């Protein structure tokens, strides 16, 4: 069947048959001479920087106003040197110094060429006498046990170990915020001196606040480049002209001295990556982990909720649900919970990393006897809606225009003028029966596809998000949780319409879902007399049906019950 399909679509090539020239509907051309080594950062994966431009780009980032490519560090403070003591040894930190270097991500650690390339970089560095500074938090978290096998087979694992890249496990680590704390002396040096410290990792995403709360600059790089930057100890370097460090006998060592050739990598791959490694690793994968298999499994038709668990909690999604759909809800005199800018990611909305000690989620855990060292991460506690609701909009890099650009997970409770955590303000509105909305710029919900970035706002009582544009999957998730996604008309946004977020908003929707169409224009009015038109981003009839039911979860439950009658 597959061959028939491929032949019918002229995609099947049989080299025993005469070849015909194929034509395509579109062509992409790539000038191979334009391909250059690069990294991405400091705050978004798509902000690509070539290695040769990295030093200049870094200094521009220090100069630029706070934004995706800016930290607004005054000129007179950019060369600041912070002296501190690390385990009794004098040490120094500057803006751009690397404090986290992680070979991580299930994606980028699955490529034997780059993993063995990283091992060769470490080997050459060891042979030349270079060492990663001890205060750089290094780690190796491959996506598969096969990686460990071929690193050991090649003998390169010992060089990675020597440079601090020891195996920490298989799974989501630094790239999702699970690197753990930095050394106390390093943390103090960064926070007390407002340093822009850096992380370099081979992960997929580097959105603000995701990797570590103390690394404002986070760069994505290949595993070999992660090792190179760890050795250099800074991103403020031109690898083409500046030495990475000083090796044996005081000789300066450059990037070109430790970078392996294509032939060197191919030779190691050929000798160390064996088919049996994959077979042996994966043939027993369905049998599970022995420790997992030994866990006691309760029996019964229904799950037995443990009211004391801080990991799994009975969620309120079906509370007071009836068989009759509630119908479309409008919004009446809603307060603005947040007024946000462009490129608000799902990491801003629902962070997955560590739980800050002064956050609402931390307070919840401490009230239940959980020690700070056992907080774990938001990602590990996604089974507890109480924690995840408290973690919504808890990103420490969130910038809320209601607070005049102040950075942090805070907002103004407009009726009282109090500055509160976003969660506390949201629950105060919700308890008073007051609707809330969120104002945003372009690309709202970009980044990881994360359902909690829609569940969390729903639990906080958010009824609508009004933005310039939405990321495709996140828009769909908002609809799935019964939140109205509205887009400003082309050329308009909150600023151009003179909206500050201090207004109260009403969104008029028809009472009958049949009167609401995909992409329909909707009028939004404010208590200040402003009125503007938005596009309702219910893109399909099915999405309107979900909205009519109050979200996809109640829709599915009602369908299941109806089908059993």
C-alpha positions as CSV (number, residue, x, y, z in Angstrom):
1,X,0.0,0.0,0.0
2,X,2.8,2.4,0.9
3,X,4.6,1.7,-2.4
4,X,1.4,2.3,-4.3
5,X,0.8,5.6,-2.6
6,X,4.4,6.7,-3.2
7,X,4.3,5.7,-6.9
8,X,0.9,7.5,-7.4
9,X,2.4,10.7,-6.0
10,X,5.7,10.2,-8.0
11,X,7.7,10.0,-4.7
12,X,8.9,6.4,-5.2
13,X,12.4,6.0,-6.7
14,X,13.4,2.7,-8.2
15,X,17.0,3.0,-9.4
16,X,16.5,-0.1,-11.6
17,X,14.0,1.9,-13.7
18,X,14.7,4.9,-16.1
19,X,14.6,8.1,-14.1
20,X,12.3,11.0,-14.9
21,X,12.8,14.5,-13.9
22,X,10.4,15.5,-11.2
23,X,8.7,18.8,-10.9
24,X,7.5,20.3,-7.7
25,X,5.0,23.0,-6.8
26,X,7.7,25.0,-5.0
27,X,11.4,25.0,-4.5
28,X,13.7,26.0,-1.7
29,X,17.2,27.0,-2.4
30,X,20.0,26.9,0.2
31,X,23.4,28.4,-0.4
32,X,25.7,26.0,1.5
33,X,28.4,28.7,1.7
34,X,25.9,30.7,3.9
35,X,25.7,28.0,6.6
36,X,27.6,29.2,9.6
37,X,28.1,28.1,13.2
38,X,25.6,29.9,15.4
39,X,23.8,30.0,18.8
40,X,20.4,31.4,19.8
41,X,19.5,33.9,22.5
42,X,19.6,35.5,24.9
43,X,15.8,35.2,25.5
44,X,14.2,33.4,22.5
45,X,15.1,30.3,20.4
46,X,14.6,32.1,17.1
47,X,17.0,34.9,17.9
48,X,19.9,33.4,16.0
49,X,23.4,34.8,16.4
50,X,26.4,33.6,14.3
51,X,29.5,32.9,16.4
52,X,31.6,35.5,14.6
53,X,29.0,38.2,15.6
54,X,28.4,36.9,19.1
55,X,30.7,39.3,21.0
56,X,29.3,42.4,19.3
57,X,25.7,41.1,19.7
58,X,26.3,40.6,23.4
59,X,27.5,44.2,23.9
60,X,24.4,45.4,22.0
61,X,22.3,43.4,24.4
62,X,23.9,45.0,27.3
63,X,23.3,48.5,25.8
64,X,19.7,47.9,24.5
65,X,16.7,48.8,26.6
66,X,15.1,45.9,28.4
67,X,13.5,43.6,25.8
68,X,14.1,40.4,23.9
69,X,17.6,41.6,22.9
70,X,18.3,44.0,25.7
71,X,19.3,44.3,29.4
72,X,19.7,48.1,29.8
73,X,23.0,47.9,31.7
74,X,24.6,51.4,32.0
75,X,27.9,51.8,30.1
76,X,29.8,52.6,33.3
77,X,28.6,49.2,34.8
78,X,29.2,46.9,31.9
79,X,32.8,46.1,32.7
80,X,32.1,45.6,36.4
81,X,34.1,42.8,38.1
82,X,32.6,41.1,41.1
83,X,35.0,39.4,43.4
84,X,33.8,36.6,45.7
85,X,35.0,33.5,47.4
86,X,34.1,30.1,46.1
87,X,34.9,27.2,48.5
88,X,37.7,29.3,50.0
89,X,39.2,30.2,46.6
90,X,39.1,33.8,45.2
91,X,36.9,34.1,42.2
92,X,35.5,36.7,39.8
93,X,32.3,37.2,37.8
94,X,31.3,39.6,35.1
95,X,28.3,40.3,32.9
96,X,28.0,37.4,30.5
97,X,29.9,34.9,32.5
98,X,28.6,31.3,32.2
99,X,27.3,29.8,35.4
100,X,25.3,27.0,33.9
101,X,26.5,24.7,31.0
102,X,24.3,21.8,30.2
103,X,24.4,19.1,27.5
104,X,20.7,18.3,27.6
105,X,17.5,17.8,25.6
106,X,16.0,14.6,24.2
107,X,16.3,16.1,20.8
108,X,19.9,17.4,20.5
109,X,21.4,14.5,22.5
110,X,20.1,11.9,20.1
111,X,22.6,12.8,17.4
112,X,25.8,10.7,17.8
113,X,27.9,13.2,15.7
114,X,27.3,16.1,18.1
115,X,27.5,14.1,21.3
116,X,30.8,12.5,20.3
117,X,31.9,15.8,19.0
118,X,31.3,17.2,22.4
119,X,33.4,14.4,23.8
120,X,36.2,15.2,21.4
121,X,36.1,18.9,22.4
122,X,36.5,17.9,26.0
123,X,39.3,15.5,25.2
124,X,41.3,18.1,23.3
125,X,40.8,20.6,26.1
126,X,42.0,18.1,28.7
127,X,45.1,17.3,26.6
128,X,45.9,21.0,26.2
129,X,45.4,21.7,29.9
130,X,42.1,23.6,29.9
131,X,39.6,23.2,32.7
132,X,36.0,24.4,33.2
133,X,35.9,26.8,36.2
134,X,34.5,25.0,39.2
135,X,31.6,27.4,39.8
136,X,30.1,26.7,36.4
137,X,27.3,24.2,37.0
138,X,27.9,21.5,34.3
139,X,25.7,18.5,33.6
140,X,25.1,15.8,31.0
141,X,21.5,14.6,30.6
142,X,21.2,12.5,27.4
143,X,17.9,11.6,25.9
144,X,18.7,7.9,25.8
145,X,20.8,5.3,27.5
146,X,22.3,4.5,24.1
147,X,24.3,7.8,24.3
148,X,26.0,6.6,27.5
149,X,26.9,3.4,25.8
150,X,28.6,4.9,22.8
151,X,30.4,7.6,24.9
152,X,31.8,4.8,27.1
153,X,32.7,2.7,24.0
154,X,34.6,5.6,22.5
155,X,36.4,6.4,25.8
156,X,35.3,10.0,25.6
157,X,33.1,9.9,28.6
158,X,36.1,10.2,31.0
159,X,37.0,13.5,29.3
160,X,33.5,14.9,29.7
161,X,33.6,13.7,33.3
162,X,36.9,15.5,33.8
163,X,35.4,18.8,32.6
164,X,32.4,18.4,34.9
165,X,29.9,17.0,32.4
166,X,28.9,13.9,34.4
167,X,25.8,12.0,33.8
168,X,22.9,13.3,35.9
169,X,20.2,11.2,34.5
170,X,17.9,10.8,31.5
171,X,15.0,13.2,31.3
172,X,14.0,16.9,31.5
173,X,16.7,18.7,33.4
174,X,18.2,22.1,32.8
175,X,16.2,22.9,29.7
176,X,13.0,23.0,31.6
177,X,14.4,24.6,34.8
178,X,15.5,21.6,36.7
179,X,19.2,22.4,37.1
180,X,18.9,23.0,40.8
181,X,20.4,25.8,42.8
182,X,23.7,27.5,42.0
183,X,26.4,27.5,44.7
184,X,25.4,30.0,47.4
185,X,28.4,32.2,46.8
186,X,27.6,32.4,43.1
187,X,24.0,33.2,43.7
188,X,24.9,36.0,46.1
189,X,27.5,37.5,43.7
190,X,24.8,37.6,40.9
191,X,21.9,38.9,43.0
192,X,23.8,41.5,45.1
193,X,25.5,43.0,42.1
194,X,22.7,42.7,39.5
195,X,24.9,40.7,37.1
196,X,23.5,39.4,33.8
197,X,24.8,35.8,34.2
198,X,24.5,33.3,31.4
199,X,23.5,29.8,30.8
200,X,24.6,27.8,27.7
201,X,22.7,24.7,27.0
202,X,21.8,22.3,24.1
203,X,18.1,22.5,24.9
204,X,15.3,23.5,22.6
205,X,13.9,26.6,24.4
206,X,15.4,29.5,26.3
207,X,12.4,31.7,27.1
208,X,12.7,34.1,30.0
209,X,12.7,32.6,33.5
210,X,12.7,29.0,32.1
211,X,16.3,27.8,32.5
212,X,17.1,29.4,35.9
213,X,15.9,32.4,37.8
214,X,19.4,33.8,38.1
215,X,20.5,33.5,34.4
216,X,18.9,36.4,32.6
217,X,20.9,35.4,29.4
218,X,20.3,31.9,28.1
219,X,21.8,30.7,24.9
220,X,21.0,27.5,22.9
221,X,24.0,25.8,21.3
222,X,25.1,22.4,20.0
223,X,26.6,20.0,22.6
224,X,30.2,20.7,21.4
225,X,29.6,24.5,21.7
226,X,28.2,24.0,25.2
227,X,31.6,22.5,26.2
228,X,33.5,25.3,24.4
229,X,31.5,28.1,26.1
230,X,31.9,26.3,29.5
231,X,35.7,26.3,29.0
232,X,35.7,30.0,27.9
233,X,33.5,30.8,30.9
234,X,31.8,33.6,29.2
235,X,29.6,34.5,26.2
236,X,31.5,37.8,25.8
237,X,34.1,36.3,23.5
238,X,35.0,36.2,19.8
239,X,36.0,32.6,19.2
240,X,37.8,33.6,15.9
241,X,40.3,36.0,17.5
242,X,40.3,35.6,21.3
243,X,41.8,32.6,23.2
244,X,39.5,30.4,25.2
245,X,42.0,30.1,28.0
246,X,45.6,29.4,28.9
247,X,46.8,25.8,28.7
248,X,50.0,24.0,29.6
249,X,53.2,26.0,29.9
250,X,51.2,29.2,29.7
251,X,50.2,28.7,26.0
252,X,47.1,30.4,24.8
253,X,44.4,28.0,23.5
254,X,42.0,29.0,20.8
255,X,38.6,27.6,19.6
256,X,40.3,26.2,16.5
257,X,42.6,24.2,18.7
258,X,39.9,22.2,20.4
259,X,37.3,21.9,17.6
260,X,37.3,18.4,16.0
261,X,37.3,17.9,12.2
262,X,34.5,16.2,10.4
263,X,36.9,13.3,9.7
264,X,37.7,12.9,13.4
265,X,34.0,12.8,14.4
266,X,33.2,10.3,11.6
267,X,36.0,8.0,12.7
268,X,34.7,7.9,16.3
269,X,31.1,7.4,15.2
270,X,32.1,4.5,13.0
271,X,34.0,2.7,15.8
272,X,31.7,3.6,18.7
273,X,28.1,3.6,17.6
274,X,27.0,0.0,17.1
275,X,23.5,-1.3,16.2
276,X,23.5,-3.7,19.1
277,X,23.5,-0.7,21.5
278,X,20.1,0.4,20.2
279,X,18.7,-3.2,20.2
280,X,19.8,-3.9,23.8
281,X,18.6,-0.6,25.1
282,X,15.2,-0.7,23.5
283,X,14.2,-4.4,23.4
284,X,13.1,-4.3,27.1
285,X,11.6,-0.8,27.0
286,X,8.0,-2.1,27.3
287,X,8.9,-4.1,30.4
288,X,9.4,-0.9,32.4
289,X,11.7,0.0,35.2
290,X,12.1,-2.6,38.0
291,X,11.4,0.0,40.7
292,X,8.4,1.3,38.8
293,X,7.1,-2.2,38.5
294,X,7.4,-2.8,42.2
295,X,5.1,0.1,43.1
296,X,1.8,-1.0,44.8
297,X,-1.1,-0.5,42.5
298,X,-4.6,0.0,44.0
299,X,-7.5,-1.8,42.6
300,X,-11.0,-0.6,41.9
301,X,-13.0,1.2,39.2
302,X,-12.4,4.7,40.5
303,X,-9.2,6.4,41.5
304,X,-8.9,6.9,45.3
305,X,-7.9,10.5,45.8
306,X,-5.4,11.2,48.7
307,X,-6.5,14.5,50.2
308,X,-3.0,14.9,51.7
309,X,-1.2,14.6,48.4
310,X,0.6,17.7,47.1
311,X,1.2,16.0,43.7
312,X,-2.2,14.7,42.7
313,X,-5.4,16.6,43.5
314,X,-9.0,16.2,42.5
315,X,-9.5,19.0,40.0
316,X,-12.7,21.2,39.9
317,X,-13.3,20.9,36.2
318,X,-16.6,19.1,36.6
319,X,-17.8,20.7,39.8
320,X,-21.6,21.5,39.6
321,X,-21.7,20.3,36.0
322,X,-25.1,19.4,34.6
323,X,-26.1,17.7,31.4
324,X,-27.4,21.0,30.0
325,X,-24.6,23.1,28.3
326,X,-24.3,26.5,29.9
327,X,-24.3,28.3,26.5
328,X,-22.0,31.1,25.4
329,X,-20.9,33.5,28.2
330,X,-20.3,37.1,27.6
331,X,-18.2,39.3,29.8
332,X,-19.6,42.1,32.0
333,X,-17.6,44.9,33.5
334,X,-14.4,42.8,33.7
335,X,-11.2,44.0,35.3
336,X,-7.9,43.7,33.5
337,X,-5.8,41.2,35.4
338,X,-2.7,41.8,33.2
339,X,-1.7,44.1,30.4
340,X,1.1,42.3,28.6
341,X,3.4,42.9,25.6
342,X,4.4,40.8,22.6
343,X,5.7,37.2,22.6
344,X,4.2,36.2,25.9
345,X,5.1,32.5,25.9
346,X,3.5,29.6,27.7
347,X,6.5,29.8,30.0
348,X,5.5,33.2,31.0
349,X,1.9,32.0,31.6
350,X,2.6,28.6,33.2
351,X,6.3,28.2,34.1
352,X,7.6,24.6,34.4
353,X,10.8,25.3,36.4
354,X,11.5,25.7,40.1
355,X,9.0,27.1,42.6
356,X,10.2,30.4,44.0
357,X,10.4,30.4,47.8
358,X,8.2,33.5,48.1
359,X,5.5,32.5,45.6
360,X,1.9,31.6,46.3
361,X,2.7,28.0,45.3
362,X,5.5,27.9,47.9
363,X,3.2,29.2,50.5
364,X,0.6,26.5,49.7
365,X,3.3,23.8,50.0
366,X,4.7,25.1,53.2
367,X,1.3,25.3,54.8
368,X,1.1,21.5,54.1
369,X,4.4,20.8,55.7
370,X,6.5,20.5,52.6
371,X,10.1,21.6,53.1
372,X,11.6,24.0,50.6
373,X,14.1,21.4,49.4
374,X,11.2,19.2,48.5
375,X,9.2,21.9,46.5
376,X,10.4,20.3,43.3
377,X,9.2,22.1,40.1
378,X,5.9,23.2,38.6
379,X,6.4,20.6,35.9
380,X,6.5,17.8,38.5
381,X,3.3,19.1,40.2
382,X,1.1,19.3,37.1
383,X,-1.3,16.8,38.8
384,X,-2.2,19.3,41.4
385,X,-4.5,22.1,40.2
386,X,-4.1,24.1,43.4
387,X,-0.3,24.5,42.8
388,X,-0.7,25.1,39.1
389,X,-3.3,27.8,39.5
390,X,-0.9,29.5,41.9
391,X,1.9,29.1,39.4
392,X,-0.1,30.7,36.6
393,X,1.6,34.0,35.5
394,X,4.2,33.3,38.2
395,X,7.2,33.7,35.8
396,X,9.8,36.0,37.5
397,X,10.5,37.8,34.2
398,X,6.9,38.7,33.5
399,X,6.5,42.4,32.6
400,X,3.1,43.8,33.4
401,X,2.2,47.3,32.0
402,X,-0.2,47.8,34.9
403,X,2.9,48.2,37.0
404,X,4.7,50.5,34.5
405,X,7.0,47.8,33.2
406,X,8.1,46.4,36.6
407,X,9.5,42.9,36.2
408,X,7.9,40.1,38.2
409,X,4.7,38.1,38.8
410,X,2.7,41.0,40.3
411,X,-0.3,43.1,39.3
412,X,-2.6,45.8,40.6
413,X,-5.9,44.9,42.2
414,X,-7.7,47.8,40.5
415,X,-10.6,48.3,43.0
416,X,-8.2,48.8,45.9
417,X,-4.9,49.8,44.1
418,X,-3.0,47.1,46.0
419,X,0.0,45.4,44.4
420,X,-0.5,41.7,44.8
421,X,0.8,38.5,43.3
422,X,-1.2,37.7,40.1
423,X,-2.8,34.7,41.8
424,X,-3.9,36.6,44.9
425,X,-5.4,39.4,42.7
426,X,-7.1,36.9,40.5
427,X,-8.7,35.0,43.4
428,X,-9.8,38.2,45.0
429,X,-11.6,39.2,41.8
430,X,-13.0,35.6,41.4
431,X,-14.2,35.5,45.1
432,X,-16.0,38.8,44.5
433,X,-17.8,37.4,41.4
434,X,-15.9,39.8,39.2
435,X,-14.8,38.7,35.7
436,X,-11.2,39.4,34.5
437,X,-9.6,39.6,31.1
438,X,-6.0,39.8,29.8
439,X,-4.7,42.3,27.3
440,X,-1.7,41.2,25.2
441,X,0.4,42.0,22.1
442,X,1.4,39.7,19.2
443,X,2.2,36.0,19.4
444,X,0.4,35.4,22.7
445,X,1.0,31.8,23.9
446,X,4.1,31.1,21.7
447,X,6.6,28.5,22.8
448,X,5.9,25.1,24.3
449,X,2.5,23.6,23.7
450,X,1.3,23.6,27.3
451,X,-2.3,22.9,28.3
452,X,-1.7,24.4,31.8
453,X,-1.2,27.8,30.1
454,X,-5.0,27.6,29.4
455,X,-6.1,25.6,32.4
456,X,-4.4,28.0,34.8
457,X,-6.0,31.2,33.6
458,X,-9.4,29.5,33.6
459,X,-8.9,28.4,37.2
460,X,-7.9,32.0,38.1
461,X,-11.2,33.3,36.6
462,X,-9.9,34.8,33.3
463,X,-12.8,35.0,30.8
464,X,-11.1,36.4,27.7
465,X,-7.7,37.2,26.3
466,X,-7.6,40.1,23.8
467,X,-4.3,40.2,21.8
468,X,-2.9,41.2,18.4
469,X,-2.3,37.5,17.5
470,X,-2.2,34.0,19.1
471,X,0.0,31.0,18.7
472,X,-2.1,28.4,16.9
473,X,-2.1,25.6,19.5
474,X,-2.5,28.0,22.5
475,X,-5.5,29.7,20.9
476,X,-7.1,26.3,20.5
477,X,-6.3,25.4,24.1
478,X,-7.9,28.6,25.4
479,X,-11.1,27.7,23.5
480,X,-10.9,24.2,25.0
481,X,-11.0,25.7,28.5
482,X,-13.9,28.1,27.8
483,X,-11.8,31.2,27.5
484,X,-12.7,33.7,24.7
485,X,-9.8,34.4,22.4
486,X,-10.2,37.9,20.7
487,X,-7.9,39.5,18.2
488,X,-7.6,43.3,17.7
489,X,-8.4,44.4,14.2
490,X,-5.3,44.7,11.9
491,X,-3.3,47.8,12.7
492,X,-4.8,48.1,16.2
493,X,-3.7,47.1,19.6
494,X,-4.2,48.2,23.2
495,X,-1.8,51.1,23.0
496,X,-3.2,52.5,19.7
497,X,-6.7,52.3,21.1
498,X,-5.6,54.1,24.3
499,X,-6.3,51.2,26.6
500,X,-4.3,51.2,29.8
501,X,-5.8,48.2,31.5
502,X,-7.4,50.3,34.2
503,X,-10.8,50.2,32.4
504,X,-13.6,47.7,32.9
505,X,-14.4,45.6,29.8
506,X,-17.7,44.2,28.5
507,X,-17.8,41.7,25.7
508,X,-21.3,41.2,24.2
509,X,-22.0,37.7,22.9
510,X,-25.3,36.3,21.7
511,X,-27.1,34.0,24.1
512,X,-27.7,31.4,21.4
513,X,-24.5,29.7,20.1
514,X,-26.2,29.4,16.7
515,X,-25.9,33.1,16.3
516,X,-22.2,33.1,16.8
517,X,-20.0,32.2,13.7
518,X,-16.3,31.4,13.4
519,X,-14.3,34.6,13.0
520,X,-17.2,36.8,13.8
521,X,-16.7,40.5,14.7
522,X,-17.4,41.2,18.4
523,X,-17.8,44.6,20.0
524,X,-15.9,45.3,23.2
525,X,-16.9,48.3,25.3
526,X,-15.2,49.9,28.3
527,X,-16.6,51.9,31.3
528,X,-14.7,54.9,29.9
529,X,-16.9,55.1,26.9
530,X,-14.4,53.5,24.4
531,X,-15.7,50.9,22.0
532,X,-13.7,48.7,19.6
533,X,-14.2,45.7,17.4
534,X,-12.3,42.4,17.7
535,X,-12.4,39.2,15.8
536,X,-13.6,36.2,17.8
537,X,-11.0,33.5,17.2
538,X,-13.4,30.6,17.3
539,X,-12.0,29.2,14.1
540,X,-14.3,26.2,13.5
541,X,-17.9,25.2,14.3
542,X,-16.5,22.4,16.6
543,X,-14.7,25.1,18.7
544,X,-18.0,27.0,19.0
545,X,-19.6,23.8,20.3
546,X,-16.8,23.4,22.9
547,X,-17.3,27.0,24.0
548,X,-21.1,26.4,24.3
549,X,-20.4,23.5,26.7
550,X,-18.0,25.6,28.8
551,X,-14.9,23.8,27.4
552,X,-13.8,20.6,25.8
553,X,-13.8,18.6,29.1
554,X,-17.5,19.1,29.9
555,X,-18.3,18.6,26.2
556,X,-16.6,15.2,26.2
557,X,-18.2,14.1,29.5
558,X,-21.7,15.1,28.3
559,X,-21.0,13.2,25.0
560,X,-19.9,10.0,26.8
561,X,-22.9,10.1,29.1
562,X,-25.3,10.7,26.3
563,X,-23.8,7.8,24.3
564,X,-24.4,5.4,27.2
565,X,-28.1,6.1,27.5
